[in-house]
Amino acid sequence: MDKYLIITEEGDMQIRRGGEAPDLEELQSIVQGNIDIINHDRWKIWVNEEGAINGMKPNPVASAFCRTNQTLYGPVLIRYSP
């Protein structure tokens, strides 16, 4: 069963367990714009495609959590598939 984690720029976290995967409209709502997908090991990470360009705040908690070696911006949705 997949697990989903939303991490805001402030470091607040919300866990979503199971259920249907979010559709495009919901993904865009979560990341507040067009999505970009980062595949990393067992993680699938959705971020705002233009977060840095549009002046969104860095998301240091998500960046550290995902260990992607890049700074993530804005709210981030992470899917973990065991």
Contacts in CASP RR format, 6 or more apart in sequence:
PFRMAT RR
TARGET T0000
AUTHOR 0000-0000-0000
METHOD contacts of the structure
MODEL  1
MDKYLIITEEGDMQIRRGGEAPDLEELQSIVQGNIDIINHDRWKIWVNEE
GAINGMKPNPVASAFCRTNQTLYGPVLIRYSP
1 17 0 8 1.000
1 18 0 8 1.000
1 82 0 8 1.000
2 18 0 8 1.000
2 21 0 8 1.000
2 79 0 8 1.000
2 80 0 8 1.000
2 81 0 8 1.000
3 15 0 8 1.000
3 16 0 8 1.000
3 17 0 8 1.000
3 18 0 8 1.000
3 79 0 8 1.000
3 80 0 8 1.000
4 15 0 8 1.000
4 16 0 8 1.000
4 17 0 8 1.000
4 18 0 8 1.000
4 22 0 8 1.000
4 77 0 8 1.000
4 78 0 8 1.000
4 79 0 8 1.000
4 80 0 8 1.000
5 13 0 8 1.000
5 14 0 8 1.000
5 15 0 8 1.000
5 16 0 8 1.000
5 77 0 8 1.000
5 78 0 8 1.000
5 80 0 8 1.000
6 13 0 8 1.000
6 14 0 8 1.000
6 16 0 8 1.000
6 30 0 8 1.000
6 75 0 8 1.000
6 76 0 8 1.000
6 77 0 8 1.000
6 78 0 8 1.000
7 13 0 8 1.000
7 59 0 8 1.000
7 61 0 8 1.000
7 62 0 8 1.000
7 65 0 8 1.000
7 75 0 8 1.000
7 76 0 8 1.000
7 78 0 8 1.000
8 59 0 8 1.000
8 74 0 8 1.000
8 75 0 8 1.000
9 56 0 8 1.000
9 57 0 8 1.000
9 58 0 8 1.000
9 59 0 8 1.000
9 73 0 8 1.000
9 74 0 8 1.000
9 75 0 8 1.000
11 59 0 8 1.000
11 60 0 8 1.000
11 61 0 8 1.000
11 62 0 8 1.000
13 61 0 8 1.000
21 79 0 8 1.000
22 30 0 8 1.000
22 77 0 8 1.000
24 35 0 8 1.000
27 35 0 8 1.000
27 46 0 8 1.000
27 77 0 8 1.000
28 34 0 8 1.000
28 35 0 8 1.000
30 46 0 8 1.000
30 75 0 8 1.000
30 77 0 8 1.000
31 46 0 8 1.000
31 47 0 8 1.000
31 48 0 8 1.000
31 74 0 8 1.000
31 75 0 8 1.000
31 76 0 8 1.000
31 77 0 8 1.000
32 48 0 8 1.000
32 56 0 8 1.000
32 74 0 8 1.000
32 75 0 8 1.000
33 48 0 8 1.000
33 49 0 8 1.000
33 50 0 8 1.000
34 48 0 8 1.000
34 49 0 8 1.000
34 50 0 8 1.000
35 46 0 8 1.000
35 47 0 8 1.000
35 48 0 8 1.000
35 49 0 8 1.000
36 46 0 8 1.000
36 47 0 8 1.000
36 48 0 8 1.000
36 49 0 8 1.000
37 44 0 8 1.000
37 45 0 8 1.000
37 46 0 8 1.000
38 44 0 8 1.000
38 45 0 8 1.000
38 46 0 8 1.000
38 47 0 8 1.000
38 66 0 8 1.000
38 68 0 8 1.000
39 45 0 8 1.000
40 66 0 8 1.000
40 67 0 8 1.000
40 68 0 8 1.000
42 80 0 8 1.000
42 81 0 8 1.000
42 82 0 8 1.000
43 66 0 8 1.000
43 78 0 8 1.000
43 79 0 8 1.000
43 80 0 8 1.000
44 78 0 8 1.000
44 79 0 8 1.000
44 81 0 8 1.000
45 62 0 8 1.000
45 66 0 8 1.000
45 68 0 8 1.000
45 72 0 8 1.000
45 76 0 8 1.000
45 77 0 8 1.000
45 78 0 8 1.000
45 79 0 8 1.000
46 76 0 8 1.000
46 77 0 8 1.000
46 78 0 8 1.000
46 79 0 8 1.000
47 72 0 8 1.000
47 73 0 8 1.000
47 74 0 8 1.000
47 76 0 8 1.000
48 54 0 8 1.000
48 56 0 8 1.000
48 73 0 8 1.000
48 74 0 8 1.000
48 75 0 8 1.000
51 73 0 8 1.000
51 74 0 8 1.000
52 71 0 8 1.000
52 73 0 8 1.000
55 73 0 8 1.000
56 73 0 8 1.000
56 74 0 8 1.000
57 73 0 8 1.000
57 74 0 8 1.000
58 71 0 8 1.000
58 72 0 8 1.000
58 73 0 8 1.000
58 74 0 8 1.000
59 71 0 8 1.000
59 72 0 8 1.000
59 73 0 8 1.000
59 74 0 8 1.000
59 75 0 8 1.000
59 76 0 8 1.000
60 71 0 8 1.000
62 72 0 8 1.000
62 76 0 8 1.000
62 78 0 8 1.000
63 70 0 8 1.000
63 71 0 8 1.000
63 72 0 8 1.000
65 78 0 8 1.000
66 72 0 8 1.000
66 76 0 8 1.000
66 78 0 8 1.000
END
